[in-house]
Structure formats: C-alpha cells, structure tokens
Amino acid sequence: MNLNGRARPSRRVTPPRAAAWAVAASFLAVSWAHAEPAAGARLERLVDAIHSQAPNIAIKAIVTAIDAYTQVRRQHLTDKPLVTIIDYSLPSNERRLAVADVQTGKVLFYTYVAHGKGSGVTYATHFSNDPGTDASSLGVFLTGDTYYGKHGYSLRLRGLDPQFNGAAYSRDIVVHSAWYVSRTFAADHGRMGRSWGCFALSRSVEGAIVKRIQGSTVLVGYYPDPKWLHSSPFLNASG
C-alpha cells in the first residue's frame, strides 16, 4: 500500500487470509487473541464474516473498528451492536463504507462515501481536525441526532478522539447526501466528488443508513496513520 497517495492500482489485491491476519495481529499491540483465546476466535470469525461481505475493506480496518467499538462500549457510550467502518486507504470510486452488526457479523450497508476537498482528490491522504481545512478527520465518532439542513436529512457526529476529530461537532462534520456521490459521477470523473470534510453518501442510500445508525452508534474513519493508531484512547494499540 502506498501511503503517500501516489499512483496505486484502482483495485486492491487482497493478501492471502493468513498473511492478512498476520498483519492485523502485528498491528495490535494487545490483541484479543493474546488476552483471551476464546475472544480472539470470536473476533476472527466476526472479521471474516464482515470481510466476506465487504471485501474491499482491509482486514486491518475491520479489526481496528471492532477494537474501537469494544472500547466505546466498555465506557458505556453505546449499547447498540453497530459499527460503521470507512476505509480511507481506498480510492473514493470504490465502496469503502460498511455498516456491520457486531453480534451477527451481518453487513447491513456496503457503499461509497466521499472525503473532504482538503484531504485529496481520488485518495484521501491528509486529515485534519482544524476548521477551514475542508479536510476529513480520522478516528472514532459517536453518532448523534438527525436534522434537516441544506443537504436534506443529515446526521450529527461527535468526535471521540480529541486530537484527531474532537472539533467535528463545531466544524459541522456530519453524514449527508450529495449529488456527486454516484456511479455515474465516478464513471465520468474517475472518482467521486468531494465534500467540505463531511461523510457524503449517495442520495439513494443515505436516508436508510442515517436512520439505521443514528443515536449513539460507533463510526470509525480508518487510515493507517501511525500517530492515530498508537495514541487513540479507543484502540488497544495505544497500550
């Protein structure tokens, strides 16, 4: 994977399952498998189930999101078995958002999502928590209330990683629909359009997704950024 956003193939070559799990295990300094073998086996089955239904999304991104969900639940910030995973290591013209039930492993939605103008063009390679950057933010979010704004039916978010997305609410980083997120737009431009930092979805699915994930469910904006992975209080990699 080329982390600087330069020319990469438009489709990910999925590594062999064992190799992918080795990468995921090495990423987590304290994995569930090491802490409790039975929990590790459950995690592996869950990740396999999600990955089989949303194959674009990296195993490492799924493991990270489930790890974050577990920490958020332990802090009693959610009691709902849903996690939304956005894998920003993928280009915008590939499906890189999945909403999964962490109890059953069922993927409820698997679709496209745009990133912010300040984060890049086809790939998102720069992330910011600062107002005025029009960039997407990394990290762990909790969904809030819905409202009707200039983009129609939308969903507020609260960033739980202060350094990386703590200003999300004040920046009006939300989930909303956008005309520039569609297969037609991607076919014409080779990528999706870009937001001002929001999670912009296709008009055809946004309403259903927002209705399902509203009200204190976990959303994780993933990218293999070492600083975030090793400093977030919601990831075991932080020790």
C-alpha positions in Angstrom: 0.0 0.0 0.0 1.4 3.4 -1.0 0.6 5.7 1.9 1.6 8.9 0.2 -1.4 8.7 -2.2 0.7 8.4 -5.4 -0.2 6.2 -8.3 -1.8 3.0 -7.0 -3.9 0.3 -8.7 -7.6 1.1 -8.7 -8.4 -2.3 -7.2 -6.8 -3.8 -4.0 -5.1 -7.1 -4.3 -6.4 -8.9 -1.2 -3.5 -10.7 0.5 -3.9 -14.4 1.5 -6.1 -14.7 4.6 -3.2 -15.9 6.8 -0.9 -13.1 5.7 -3.7 -10.5 6.2 -4.3 -11.8 9.7 -0.6 -11.7 10.5 -0.6 -8.0 9.5 -3.6 -7.3 11.7 -2.2 -9.2 14.6 1.2 -7.3 14.4 -0.7 -4.0 14.3 -2.5 -4.6 17.6 0.0 -4.4 20.5 -2.6 -6.1 22.7 -4.9 -8.3 20.6 -8.0 -10.0 21.8 -6.3 -13.3 20.8 -3.5 -12.7 23.3 -5.8 -11.5 26.1 -8.4 -14.3 25.8 -8.2 -17.2 23.3 -12.0 -17.6 23.0 -12.5 -13.9 22.4 -9.7 -14.0 19.8 -11.5 -16.8 18.0 -14.8 -14.9 18.1 -13.1 -11.8 16.7 -11.6 -13.8 13.9 -14.9 -15.2 12.9 -16.6 -11.8 13.1 -13.9 -10.1 11.0 -14.0 -12.9 8.4 -17.8 -12.6 8.2 -17.6 -8.8 7.6 -14.7 -9.0 5.2 -16.5 -11.7 3.1 -19.4 -9.3 2.6 -17.4 -6.1 2.2 -14.2 -7.4 0.5 -12.8 -4.0 -0.4 -12.3 -3.0 3.2 -9.0 -4.1 4.7 -8.9 -6.7 7.4 -6.8 -4.2 9.5 -9.5 -1.6 9.1 -12.2 -4.0 10.3 -10.1 -5.2 13.3 -9.4 -1.6 14.2 -13.1 -0.6 14.0 -14.2 -3.6 16.1 -11.5 -2.8 18.7 -12.7 0.8 18.9 -16.3 -0.4 19.2 -15.4 -2.6 22.1 -13.6 0.2 23.9 -16.5 2.6 23.4 -19.0 0.0 24.7 -16.8 -0.7 27.7 -17.1 3.0 28.5 -20.9 2.8 28.3 -21.1 5.2 25.5 -23.1 2.9 23.3 -25.4 -0.1 23.9 -26.1 -0.7 20.2 -24.3 -3.5 18.3 -23.5 -1.5 15.2 -20.2 -0.1 13.8 -19.7 1.9 10.7 -16.3 1.4 9.0 -14.8 3.9 6.5 -11.6 2.7 4.9 -9.9 5.8 3.7 -7.0 3.8 2.3 -9.2 3.1 -0.7 -10.0 5.5 -3.5 -13.3 7.2 -3.5 -14.6 5.4 -6.5 -14.6 2.1 -4.6 -17.0 1.0 -2.0 -15.3 1.8 1.3 -18.0 2.2 3.8 -19.7 -0.7 5.6 -22.2 -0.8 8.4 -22.0 -4.1 10.3 -23.8 -5.8 13.2 -21.1 -6.8 15.6 -23.3 -9.5 17.1 -24.2 -11.4 13.9 -21.4 -10.2 11.5 -24.0 -9.2 9.0 -23.1 -6.2 6.8 -26.2 -4.0 6.5 -24.8 -1.5 4.1 -21.8 -1.5 1.8 -21.4 1.6 -0.3 -19.4 4.7 -1.4 -18.5 7.7 0.7 -16.8 10.9 -0.3 -14.0 12.6 1.5 -13.2 16.3 2.1 -11.6 18.6 -0.5 -8.7 19.2 1.8 -7.9 15.5 2.1 -7.0 14.8 -1.5 -8.6 14.1 -4.9 -9.1 10.4 -5.6 -7.4 9.2 -2.5 -7.6 10.8 1.0 -4.1 11.3 2.2 -4.3 14.3 4.5 -6.6 14.6 7.5 -7.3 17.5 9.9 -9.3 18.5 12.9 -8.9 22.2 12.2 -11.8 24.5 11.0 -11.5 25.8 7.5 -9.4 23.0 6.1 -12.3 21.2 4.3 -10.5 18.0 5.3 -11.9 14.8 6.6 -11.0 13.7 10.1 -9.7 10.3 11.3 -10.8 8.5 14.3 -13.7 7.2 16.4 -17.0 9.0 16.3 -20.4 8.6 18.0 -23.5 9.3 16.0 -25.9 11.9 17.3 -29.3 13.3 16.3 -30.7 13.7 12.8 -31.8 17.1 11.4 -32.8 18.6 8.1 -30.3 21.1 6.7 -29.1 22.4 3.3 -28.2 18.8 2.3 -31.5 17.5 3.5 -31.8 14.6 6.0 -28.4 14.6 7.9 -26.8 13.1 11.0 -24.6 14.9 13.5 -21.4 13.3 14.8 -19.4 13.7 18.0 -15.6 13.0 17.7 -14.2 10.9 20.5 -10.6 11.3 19.6 -9.9 14.9 20.8 -6.6 15.3 18.8 -8.0 13.9 15.6 -11.7 14.7 15.4 -12.6 16.5 18.6 -13.8 19.5 16.7 -16.2 17.5 14.4 -19.3 18.9 16.0 -18.2 22.5 15.9 -16.9 22.1 12.3 -20.4 20.7 11.3 -18.8 17.4 10.2 -21.9 15.3 9.5 -23.3 12.5 7.4 -25.3 13.9 4.5 -26.3 13.0 0.9 -24.7 14.5 -2.1 -25.3 14.5 -5.9 -21.6 14.0 -6.5 -21.6 10.5 -4.9 -22.9 8.1 -7.6 -21.7 5.5 -10.0 -22.4 7.9 -12.9 -20.2 10.6 -11.4 -17.4 8.1 -10.8 -17.7 6.8 -14.3 -17.4 10.3 -15.7 -14.7 11.6 -13.5 -12.8 8.6 -12.3 -13.6 9.4 -8.7 -16.4 10.8 -6.5 -16.9 14.4 -5.8 -15.6 15.9 -2.5 -17.3 17.4 0.5 -16.1 20.1 2.9 -15.0 17.3 5.3 -18.3 15.6 5.8 -19.1 11.9 5.2 -21.1 12.4 2.0 -23.2 9.5 0.7 -25.3 8.7 -2.3 -28.8 10.1 -2.3 -30.1 6.6 -3.0 -28.8 5.1 0.3 -28.1 8.0 2.7 -31.5 8.2 4.3 -31.7 4.5 5.1 -28.1 4.5 6.5 -28.7 7.5 8.7 -32.0 6.1 10.0 -30.2 2.9 11.0 -27.0 4.3 12.6 -28.4 7.4 14.4 -28.4 7.7 18.1 -25.1 6.7 19.7 -23.6 4.1 17.4 -19.9 3.9 16.6 -18.4 5.2 13.4 -14.7 4.8 12.6 -12.8 6.8 9.9 -9.8 4.5 9.3 -6.4 5.2 7.7 -3.1 3.5 8.6 -1.8 6.6 10.3 0.7 5.5 13.0 0.1 8.6 15.2 -3.6 7.9 15.4 -3.3 4.2 15.7 -0.9 4.4 18.7 -2.4 7.4 20.5 -6.2 6.9 20.3 -7.6 6.0 23.8 -10.1 3.7 22.0 -7.5 1.4 20.4 -5.6 -1.4 22.1 -2.6 -0.4 20.1 -2.3 2.6 22.5 -1.5 0.1 25.2 
